Amino acid sequence: MTKPWHGILTATATPFRSDLSLDFEKYAEHIQWLAANDTHGAITNGSLGEYQVLTPEERAKLLVTAIEAAPKGFNIVAGVGAYGATESRKWAEHAAEVGATALMLLPPTSYRANDDEVVAHYREVGKVGLPIIAYNNPFDTKIDLIPELVAKIADAVENVVAIKEFSGDVRRVWKIHHHAPRIEVLIGADDVLLELATGGVVGWIAGFPNAFPKESAEIYNLALAGKFTEAAPAYAAVHNLFMWDSRKEFIQSIKLAMDVVGRYGGPTRLPRLPLPAAEEAQCRKDIAQAMEFYAKRKN
């Protein structure tokens, strides 16, 4: 990939042991496994990584661990979401010091900021100088980076280069191209992969490649090549599973999928508890459906 925010960037899950301490060795191995299985980079300390419940020491070490484990050409993007711009800038400065290639930045997460405040937030973190992927997650932040606001950010902050689009509105990609044409769009939710790929995207910030990297990469590559008919059977087989990426239980479900396929997902920290029995049973069915499709195809 020519730019560090291009291609499949896996938003990595954070491996906690049974006592909820963080297993950095497992995390380093996971980064290397992703690199060896058709993905192009990884994002640390994102929403899927449970950054909100990490200590500052854990958060800093997790990024360093990823950078040290990554082979040449495998890009590590630092999630720098925080309550406000001061903290986000601190994490951006740390990312620059340790060698991250780009940042992923939410709007302020503690305050429903207006447009001018959102722009000021991105401007402050932009002073660090690394390329920034804006992260639109209106469900968690209560701030929707609508295309018109993306245009304001683009005009004010030169190194905001792309957006992770997680609204679920597949029309957004076209509106972003219209209002903020220099901003590149990355698919931000697994269950709109095929739909957003029709609109001119440069990458996918993905959850389920934590468990199914090669399978996910195949769908992505076919879609970006315009081979939608060829991609459709596999996408249909995994779509029920991919829909968990847009649910509030996305972390538990992705970690469960990792455990089922033989990776290490492990537990989540509070406030998240394991999936309730009914949800776990359904998630296991959706995992089994995906696995059955690929098993039959191998045979």
ChimeraX attribute file (.defattr): number of C-alpha atoms within 10 A of each C-alpha:
attribute: neighborCount
match mode: 1-to-1
recipient: residues
	/A:1	14
	/A:2	7
	/A:3	11
	/A:4	21
	/A:5	33
	/A:6	20
	/A:7	23
	/A:8	25
	/A:9	25
	/A:10	26
	/A:11	26
	/A:12	29
	/A:13	29
	/A:14	28
	/A:15	22
	/A:16	19
	/A:17	15
	/A:18	10
	/A:19	8
	/A:20	13
	/A:21	12
	/A:22	16
	/A:23	13
	/A:24	17
	/A:25	11
	/A:26	17
	/A:27	21
	/A:28	18
	/A:29	15
	/A:30	23
	/A:31	26
	/A:32	16
	/A:33	16
	/A:34	24
	/A:35	22
	/A:36	14
	/A:37	14
	/A:38	17
	/A:39	22
	/A:40	23
	/A:41	27
	/A:42	27
	/A:43	28
	/A:44	31
	/A:45	25
	/A:46	22
	/A:47	19
	/A:48	21
	/A:49	21
	/A:50	19
	/A:51	21
	/A:52	15
	/A:53	13
	/A:54	17
	/A:55	10
	/A:56	12
	/A:57	8
	/A:58	16
	/A:59	21
	/A:60	18
	/A:61	13
	/A:62	23
	/A:63	23
	/A:64	22
	/A:65	18
	/A:66	26
	/A:67	25
	/A:68	13
	/A:69	19
	/A:70	22
	/A:71	14
	/A:72	8
	/A:73	12
	/A:74	22
	/A:75	27
	/A:76	29
	/A:77	30
	/A:78	32
	/A:79	29
	/A:80	26
	/A:81	25
	/A:82	20
	/A:83	15
	/A:84	17
	/A:85	26
	/A:86	13
	/A:87	15
	/A:88	23
	/A:89	23
	/A:90	14
	/A:91	23
	/A:92	28
	/A:93	18
	/A:94	18
	/A:95	25
	/A:96	16
	/A:97	10
	/A:98	13
	/A:99	16
	/A:100	24
	/A:101	20
	/A:102	26
	/A:103	30
	/A:104	24
	/A:105	28
	/A:106	31
	/A:107	30
	/A:108	22
	/A:109	17
	/A:110	12
	/A:111	13
	/A:112	14
	/A:113	17
	/A:114	11
	/A:115	17
	/A:116	11
	/A:117	15
	/A:118	22
	/A:119	21
	/A:120	18
	/A:121	22
	/A:122	25
	/A:123	20
	/A:124	14
	/A:125	27
	/A:126	22
	/A:127	14
	/A:128	18
	/A:129	15
	/A:130	19
	/A:131	20
	/A:132	28
	/A:133	26
	/A:134	25
	/A:135	24
	/A:136	23
	/A:137	21
	/A:138	16
	/A:139	12
	/A:140	13
	/A:141	17
	/A:142	16
	/A:143	20
	/A:144	19
	/A:145	23
	/A:146	16
	/A:147	18
	/A:148	15
	/A:149	19
	/A:150	25
	/A:151	20
	/A:152	16
	/A:153	26
	/A:154	23
	/A:155	13
	/A:156	15
	/A:157	18
	/A:158	16
	/A:159	21
	/A:160	28
	/A:161	19
	/A:162	25
	/A:163	27
	/A:164	23
	/A:165	27
	/A:166	23
	/A:167	20
	/A:168	17
	/A:169	11
	/A:170	19
	/A:171	12
	/A:172	18
	/A:173	23
	/A:174	17
	/A:175	14
	/A:176	22
	/A:177	18
	/A:178	13
	/A:179	17
	/A:180	20
	/A:181	14
	/A:182	16
	/A:183	21
	/A:184	21
	/A:185	29
	/A:186	30
	/A:187	27
	/A:188	26
	/A:189	23
	/A:190	24
	/A:191	21
	/A:192	20
	/A:193	25
	/A:194	22
	/A:195	16
	/A:196	26
	/A:197	25
	/A:198	16
	/A:199	16
	/A:200	15
	/A:201	18
	/A:202	18
	/A:203	26
	/A:204	27
	/A:205	27
	/A:206	27
	/A:207	28
	/A:208	27
	/A:209	24
	/A:210	25
	/A:211	23
	/A:212	19
	/A:213	21
	/A:214	15
	/A:215	19
	/A:216	24
	/A:217	19
	/A:218	14
	/A:219	22
	/A:220	23
	/A:221	16
	/A:222	17
	/A:223	22
	/A:224	20
	/A:225	12
	/A:226	14
	/A:227	13
	/A:228	19
	/A:229	9
	/A:230	12
	/A:231	19
	/A:232	16
	/A:233	13
	/A:234	17
	/A:235	24
	/A:236	13
	/A:237	19
	/A:238	26
	/A:239	20
	/A:240	18
	/A:241	25
	/A:242	27
	/A:243	15
	/A:244	22
	/A:245	22
	/A:246	18
	/A:247	10
	/A:248	12
	/A:249	16
	/A:250	19
	/A:251	26
	/A:252	24
	/A:253	27
	/A:254	26
	/A:255	24
	/A:256	24
	/A:257	24
	/A:258	21
	/A:259	14
	/A:260	16
	/A:261	14
	/A:262	10
	/A:263	17
	/A:264	22
	/A:265	25
	/A:266	18
	/A:267	20
	/A:268	22
	/A:269	15
	/A:270	10
	/A:271	6
	/A:272	13
	/A:273	11
	/A:274	17
	/A:275	16
	/A:276	9
	/A:277	9
	/A:278	9
	/A:279	13
	/A:280	15
	/A:281	12
	/A:282	14
	/A:283	21
	/A:284	17
	/A:285	14
	/A:286	21
	/A:287	24
	/A:288	18
	/A:289	17
	/A:290	22
	/A:291	18
	/A:292	13
	/A:293	15
	/A:294	15
	/A:295	10
	/A:296	8
	/A:297	9
	/A:298	7
	/A:299	5
